[in-house]
């Protein structure tokens, strides 16, 4: 059995798909998500986020009370003149909010981006750190 596909029909389908894609809103971009690990110790939280391709200048980290917000943009340079058959590399803006269990000290946060891994060390606020209370006898 021989299967014959009319080449004119294939190009018609391709043109229809291109027209549909062209009608989408120019600002449309899929939601970008990225995996995060959060490690807690007695004095701080360490957040590790996998952000391959993101540059430090394209990242923003905000800390308010117990909330840590990581946002930014992943830029992929695609030539519009190129005829992409497949373009799966993600690009666009991303935003992630984490709620940690204790108040944070935003004045002592350290952040670095190395080999696509963002590491943010967020100290706990002094009032949130465990304390040992000395009991005296009367």
C-alpha positions, 0 to 999 in steps of 0.5 A: 500500500502506497500513501500519497500526500498531495504536496499542495495540500500540505502547503495549504495546511502550513499556510493556515497554521502560519495565519493562525499563529500570526493572528495571536497577540504579539505579547503572547508568551507561555508562562515560564516556570523554573524549579526551586529548592529551599533549604532551611537551617537555624539562621537562614534559608537557601534558595536554589533556582535553575535559570539556564540562559538568564543573565544577572542583569535580567533578574530581580529579587524582592523580599518583604516580610516572609515573601521572596519574589524572583522575577526576570526575563529569559531572552532568546535571540531569534532572527525573524528572517529565519524559517524555524520549523521548531522553536521550543527554547523558552523566552519571556518574563517569569515570576515566582513568589515563595512564602517562607515560614518566618520573617526575613532580614532583607538587609543581609541577603546574598545572591549569585548566579553561576552556571545557570543556578541562582543561589539566594541566602536569606537570613532569618530576622533576629526575632525569628531565630530560635533562642535558648532561655536561661532559667534562674532559680529563686 
